[in-house]
């Protein structure tokens, strides 16, 4: 549960590869503090890396907000990735494994959804994208 020494929400600018690296480092630290297993830490950092990269490449940059999360006696980490880019015109297609517009493996959104315990996507053509994920300690 949160205490006097609980970490507060932090924001990282995602404007290039350095921001992606900083995001990964922050997510790893928060995951450790939340008591996630090594496997779940790796899943969360991987999902964060994919979403941060998408924010930079497809959204033209943005930010990640990261914070500890608590629910029903469980601890976890909540991450929000937001950009003001073009948005995703076809969400169903974008969440299909293997679909890509960037020449990658096409596992960014669909992979992040699988790796997180909670996944929420808010997007639309011309209004940017906001992805929220949560990973809970087991």
Secondary structure, 3 states (H helix, E strand, C coil): CCCCCCCCCEEEEECCHHHHHHHHHHHHHHHHHCCCCHHHHHHHHHHHHHHHHHHHHCCCCEEEEEEEEEECCEEEEEEEEEECCCCCCCHHHHCCCCCCCCCCCCCHHHHHHHHCCEEEEEECCCCCEEEEEEEECC
